[in-house]
Amino acid sequence: MQKTLVIIKPDAVQRRLIGKIINRFEEKGLEIVGLKMTVISEGLAKEHYSVHEGREYYENLIKFMTSGPVVMLVLRGMNAIEVTRKLMGSTFGYEADPGTIRGDYAMSKRFNLIHGSDSEESAEREISLFFENGDLTQNEQSGLKWIYDMSGENPL
């Protein structure tokens, strides 16, 4: 099972969209194995978004991500990264397809509600920034047989 990090950003928290966003992931069949609400420190935000350092939007991104509480999720499931990113929609809210989180709730470039890891390497690095190993649950979800076809060699 693959894991991914999701950050419900300050704009979504302030707009009271936490439950609606989490619901999308749970209804799809992804399992929440880590969850917390926090305010990201400037140092941690800079470390997390270090790949964007030097770009014109970097400083505003850091200010935005440290401006209020966020909700951090670690989701687990088959193809969790790809599934999560499809549910999130295109980066810019006004370009995102209806039916996606951003397509239904976002209009802005910067205020785009949610962050999700873009690769297994990123997910591993990002999860370790915000969660310690003991913070994540290890038990398997009991309904997996009703979410995935686990009967063959290539379960899905």
Beta strands, then each sheet from edge to edge (+ up, - down):
strand 1: 2-8
strand 2: 31-38
strand 3: 70-77
strand 4: 114-116
sheet 1: 2+ 3- 1+ 4-
end
